[in-house]
Amino acid sequence: MVMYNKPFTQLCYFDLKTKKCSKKIRFNKEGPNNCGIGFNGFLIDADSIYLYEPWPINKLRHMNCNAELIKHVSIPGYVDKKNMLIAPGIQTTNFAPISKVGDWIVLQGYKQNFNEELLNIGYQKATTLLLNTKNGELHCAIPYPQQYNTDNFWGMDYIMSRYCVSPSGDIITSLGADDSLRIYNPITNSYRVQFAGLTIDPKISPLAKSGKEMNRNEEIAHIYKQHKYYAILYDKWNELYYRFVVNPLKEINTTDWPKDPLFLSVIILDKDLNKVGEYDFPIPSTRIGNIFVSPKGIHINIESEDDDYMRFLTYRPVMKQE
């Protein structure tokens, strides 16, 4: 497991067996080979590291494993005229990471406000921007569902796209209000949509603009009083996909958010993304941004009484006997 130590601009590598830090890479903050004042996403390749620095720089810095700069890669705003798609703003998270498929770097995120003139002439919002490491080509991919292409669809938690990459190189995207997965392969340039929703219809409704500036607390209250499809992770040890769902809260303390405990469910899919089960996790978590899969199962972060240690609940998938 690799974590970004923000005050020191360094990456810390942790051994999951020993549970200790095995090495650290510290990046220069000054000079011609600097990596800037910080970054909010990184990709570790076989022999190098890509660091992403967001707006207003909007740049990837390609570094070697000795923390020396190889080159800067600028990422301009982008409209794909061939595919009629508008590139997203890049917002890397644990579940919208910087990944690599073949020669393509996957940059995924969201964009709240798109150029309305372009939308009016047939362009669609996209979730993914692909950067070719060999020739620098940019390519826009994975359109949002049609209901997302209106001003009435509001709320960052809905439009934030979360994804994983399959063993075959498919980018599998999960959107907060969409019960289907959006699957794209940049190598074959193929695209499809597949149902992967709850057994019950959660009837997720958008947060419509009301003509006044939207209060963040109102947005939080609206979103967390209904279901929200969340991250999708691949379990290579069991050849399963896990699509997580955040269940509704009855009461929300927006003044102290996000300390409300959140109950999660998971939709279990086989290697071909066919649904094979659902499960409701009985214990809540306030740290759902830290979920990962290991040979031991699904690990969900919960609060720890000791700030020097992270605690996880571990769940192992089992085959239900009929």
MOMO-V222477 format. One record per pair of residues at least 4 apart in sequence whose ideal C-beta (glycine too) atoms are under 6 Angstrom apart, sorted by the first residue. I is the first residue (numbers start at 0). J is the second residue. D is the distance in Angstrom with one decimal. If there is no record, write none. Layout:
# MOMO-V222477
i = {I;I}
j = {J;J}
d = {D;D}
This chain:
# MOMO-V222477
i = {0;1;1;2;4;4;8;8;8;9;9;10;11;11;12;12;13;14;14;24;26;26;27;27;28;29;32;32;34;34;35;38;38;38;39;39;40;40;40;41;42;42;43;47;48;49;49;50;51;51;51;52;52;57;58;58;59;60;61;61;62;62;63;63;77;77;78;79;79;83;83;84;84;84;84;85;85;85;85;86;86;86;87;87;87;87;87;88;88;89;89;90;90;91;91;93;94;94;95;95;95;98;98;99;100;100;100;101;102;102;102;103;103;103;104;105;106;107;107;107;107;109;109;113;113;117;118;123;123;124;124;125;125;125;126;126;126;127;127;129;129;130;131;140;141;141;141;143;144;147;150;151;151;152;153;153;154;154;154;155;156;156;157;157;160;160;161;161;162;162;162;163;163;163;163;164;165;165;168;168;169;169;170;171;171;171;172;173;173;173;175;175;176;178;179;179;180;180;181;182;183;184;193;195;195;195;197;201;203;203;206;213;216;219;219;219;220;220;223;223;224;225;226;227;228;229;229;230;231;232;232;233;234;234;236;237;238;239;240;241;242;243;243;244;245;246;246;248;251;252;258;260;260;261;261;262;263;264;265;266;267;267;268;268;269;269;282;284;284;286;289;290;291;292;295;296;296;296;297;298;298;299;300;301;301;303;303}
j = {13;10;12;11;9;11;26;28;37;23;25;24;20;23;21;22;20;19;21;66;34;66;32;33;33;33;67;68;50;60;52;50;51;52;53;91;51;91;97;50;49;97;48;63;62;59;61;60;59;91;97;56;58;74;71;73;72;71;69;70;66;68;67;69;86;137;85;84;139;121;122;123;125;139;142;113;117;122;124;125;128;139;108;109;110;125;126;108;110;106;108;108;109;95;97;288;161;230;107;108;161;105;164;104;164;168;185;186;131;132;133;129;131;185;130;170;128;126;127;160;162;158;159;118;124;122;122;142;148;143;148;139;141;142;141;160;172;140;141;138;185;137;136;183;172;181;183;147;177;152;208;205;207;205;206;208;206;218;222;159;175;222;175;176;172;174;173;230;170;171;172;171;231;232;233;170;169;171;184;186;182;184;183;180;182;231;181;228;231;242;227;228;203;196;192;194;193;195;192;191;190;189;272;242;266;268;201;226;225;226;221;218;253;223;253;256;251;253;248;251;247;247;244;245;244;243;245;243;242;241;292;240;239;292;294;316;270;267;268;265;266;263;265;264;261;262;264;259;259;259;285;283;285;283;287;283;280;279;278;277;275;276;272;274;273;275;312;299;301;300;300;299;298;297;313;313;314;315;314;311;313;312;311;310;312;308;310}
d = {4.6;5.5;5.4;5.2;4.8;5.3;4.9;5.8;6.0;5.2;4.0;4.8;5.3;5.2;5.0;4.8;5.6;5.9;4.7;5.5;4.1;4.7;5.8;4.8;5.6;5.3;5.4;4.0;5.3;5.2;4.9;4.2;5.6;5.0;5.5;5.6;4.1;2.9;5.0;5.3;4.2;3.9;5.4;5.3;4.8;5.2;5.6;4.6;5.5;5.9;5.9;4.5;5.4;5.1;5.7;5.3;4.1;5.9;4.4;5.1;6.0;5.9;5.1;5.8;3.8;5.3;5.5;4.5;3.5;5.8;5.1;5.6;4.0;4.1;6.0;5.3;5.9;5.3;5.7;6.0;4.7;4.9;4.8;5.7;4.7;5.9;5.6;5.4;4.2;4.8;4.4;3.7;5.8;5.8;5.8;5.6;3.8;3.9;4.7;5.8;5.5;4.4;5.1;5.5;6.0;4.5;5.4;5.2;5.4;5.2;5.1;4.5;5.9;4.6;4.5;5.9;4.5;6.0;5.1;5.5;5.8;4.4;4.7;5.9;5.4;4.1;5.8;4.3;5.8;4.7;5.8;4.7;5.9;5.6;4.5;4.0;5.7;4.5;4.4;4.4;5.4;5.9;4.2;5.2;5.5;5.3;4.9;3.5;5.2;4.9;5.7;5.7;4.5;4.4;4.3;5.6;4.3;5.4;5.5;5.8;5.6;4.8;4.0;4.8;5.1;5.7;4.9;4.7;5.7;5.8;4.4;5.6;5.2;5.7;4.9;5.9;4.1;6.0;5.6;5.3;5.2;4.9;4.9;5.5;5.3;5.8;4.4;5.5;4.3;5.8;4.8;5.4;4.4;2.7;5.0;5.1;5.3;4.7;5.7;5.2;4.7;5.0;5.3;5.4;5.9;5.9;5.8;3.7;5.6;5.9;4.7;5.7;3.9;5.9;5.4;5.6;5.2;5.9;4.8;5.4;5.4;5.3;5.9;4.4;5.7;4.2;5.3;5.0;4.7;5.0;5.2;5.5;4.5;4.8;4.9;5.7;4.3;5.9;4.1;5.0;4.3;5.5;5.4;4.4;5.6;4.6;6.0;5.8;6.0;5.9;5.6;3.4;5.6;5.7;5.7;4.9;4.8;4.8;5.2;5.6;5.3;4.1;4.9;5.7;5.0;5.2;5.8;5.3;5.0;4.0;3.5;5.3;5.4;5.7;5.7;5.0;5.2;3.7;4.6;4.0;5.4;4.9;5.6;5.3;5.8;5.3;4.3}
